């Protein structure tokens, strides 16, 4: 009887070890040989939305790392830089409330006849956003050591330091002399704002495509929608065209808005085990 019990115990132990070995193989298959990567990339950005200040296109750069938790999910971190230069064309191309005057002309909207006003010229006001993000990456198809292409989605919540560069403005006075519009420098005005920095946050979301994701070097292409919590930027479109209530506003032309962008980037990743 004791011998039978011993044989039974050995059989149970052997089966258990065999099962453990099988599980070990399964777990090993969930990982790939090179499961860590360091990447850099960059591209162009486009301001998205109807009122994101007086900005149109910009640039973006990013560098960071990823660690594969398994063949589907990766985590990591990154530093990124997003920059938009103030673009006067955004204002110029924006209709001025249905009037016959350009949008950079400010006048007394209560006057029965518009016979005087100010043309505004701005310089500076560029927006720079430095962000520290947590990277969450999901591959739609599990990555293998011999994968050629990988399609993925990512989310990058971030904290950021946003800066608006120093800004100057010059308002040139014009009046109608009965036959034409002429200038009078006596009534010209000017103003300036110092560079300002604030702490904010936001998130990047988007899809991407990676070529040779498990090789020592891989290449990726991706697009993202980025949203930054409200920050003060140059936004003349947040005001009207009245010099009494808008041009003379102490905070003009700065306005606090949520800043959204659509970003396109390409980059390279160096993958190690």
HELIX and SHEET records of a PDB file:
HELIX    1   1 UNK A    2  UNK A   29  1                                  28    
HELIX    2   2 UNK A   88  UNK A   92  1                                   5    
HELIX    3   3 UNK A  185  UNK A  187  5                                   3    
HELIX    4   4 UNK A  236  UNK A  238  5                                   3    
HELIX    5   5 UNK A  243  UNK A  247  3                                   5    
SHEET    1   A 9 UNK A  36  UNK A  47  0                                        
SHEET    2   A 9 UNK A  57  UNK A  68 -1                                        
SHEET    3   A 9 UNK A  73  UNK A  84 -1                                        
SHEET    4   A 9 UNK A 127  UNK A 139 -1                                        
SHEET    5   A 9 UNK A 149  UNK A 164 -1                                        
SHEET    6   A 9 UNK A 196  UNK A 211 -1                                        
SHEET    7   A 9 UNK A 217  UNK A 234 -1                                        
SHEET    8   A 9 UNK A 254  UNK A 272 -1                                        
SHEET    9   A 9 UNK A  36  UNK A  47 -1                                        
SHEET    1   B 4 UNK A 105  UNK A 106  0                                        
SHEET    2   B 4 UNK A 116  UNK A 124 -1                                        
SHEET    3   B 4 UNK A 167  UNK A 176 -1                                        
SHEET    4   B 4 UNK A 181  UNK A 183 -1                                        
SHEET    1   C 4 UNK A 105  UNK A 106  0                                        
SHEET    2   C 4 UNK A 116  UNK A 124 -1                                        
SHEET    3   C 4 UNK A 167  UNK A 176 -1                                        
SHEET    4   C 4 UNK A 189  UNK A 193 -1                                        
END                                                                             
